Amino acid sequence: QVQLAESGGGLVQAGGSLRLSCAASGRAFTNTHMGWFRQAPGKEREWVSYIRGSGSTNYSNSVRGRFTISRDNAKKMVYLQMDSLKLEDTAVYYCAQSTMAFGPSLASSSGYNYWGQGTQVTVSS
């Protein structure tokens, strides 16, 4: 059974930085794909970034150049370094894992079969 646990959320001023962490349990990690999503109040969950088992990464246009995703396979961890935070980055951030070899796009929620509980990120002015 895979479990994902996010941490690192909090309150930060606009322009500041936060680093989110996601700890994964379960036997498989190295060859799985990991993603970050977020959901703001009253809005749908949106994809933020993913990192494939190969290490290749991708970002949504709204965070490209400001956020950096990385992983540590030995520790079964994935990180999201968030810099130059904006008010509109305020949301609950979710870590997700895909163990599917040929699944839906990793830029969509359907591309993942495991989810964490989320961590709140609040950016203030």
N, C-alpha and C positions, 0 to 999 in steps of 0.2 A: 504494500500500500504506500503510495507516494503522498507525502505531506510537504507543503511549502509554507514557510513562515517568513513574512516580511518584517523588517525593522528599519529604523532610521528616520521615520517621518517626524514631523514637528512643525513648529512655527518659525518662519524665517522672513526677513525683510526682503522686499523686492531688490533684485541685484545680487542677492546672497546665494549661497550654495548649500546643498544637502547631498548626502550620499545614502541611498537606499540599499539595503542588503536583503537577499532572499536565500534562506537556507533550505536545501532540499534533502528529504530523506528518501529511502528506497535504493534498490540495488543499482539501477541504471541512472547515469547522469551524463557521462562524457559524450555519448552519442545522441543525447536528446537536445532539442531546441528549446531555448528559454526566451520568454518575452515579458515585457512590461506593458500594462494597460493602465488607464486611469478613467475615473468617472467623477465628474463634477456634479454638484446638486442640480437636479432637474435635467440633466443631460444623459445621453447614452454613453456607455462605456466606449472609449476610443483607444486604439492601439498607439503605443508610444515608440517602442523599439523592440527588436529581437536580435538574438545572437544564435546562430546555428551551432550544431555540434562541431562543425568545421572551424568555427571561430569567425565566420563572416557575419557582418552586422548590417542592420538597416534601421533607419529612423523615419518617423513621420516628419513632414515638412515643418510642423509647428515647433519641433524641438531640435531639428538638425542643426549642428554647430554649437549647441548649448549643452546637450546631454551626451553622456558617453556610457555605453553598456559594456560590461566585461564579465568574465567568468573565471572561477578558479576550480578546475575540475577535481583537484586533490581534496579540496574542502567542500565540494558540492555546493558552491556558492555562486550566485550571480549578483552583480552590482549595477546600480544606476547612479552615476555621478551627474548631478544636476547643478549647472552653473547659470549665472545670469538669470535667475528665476524671475518670473513675471507673475503679476496678479492672476492671470488666466491659467497659470500652472496649478492653482489650488484645486485639489481633487483627492479622492482616495486612490492610491496607487496599488495595483495588483500585480503580483508575480504569477506567471503561468508557465507550464511545461508541456511540451509536445513530445510524446514518445512514438508518434506516427512516422513511419518511413516515407509514406506518400500521402500526406493529408492535405487539407485545404490550406489556403494561403496563411502564412504566419503573421500576416498583417490583419487577420480577422480572428475574432474570438473562437470561431469554429475550428481553428487550426490547433487548438490546445485541448488536452483532456484532463489536465490537473490545474487547480487554482488555489492561491493562497487566500487568506481572509482580508488582506488589504491593510495599508497603513496610510494615515491621514497626513497630507502635506498642505499646509496653509501658508500662503505668501501674503504678507501685509505690506501696506504702503508706508 
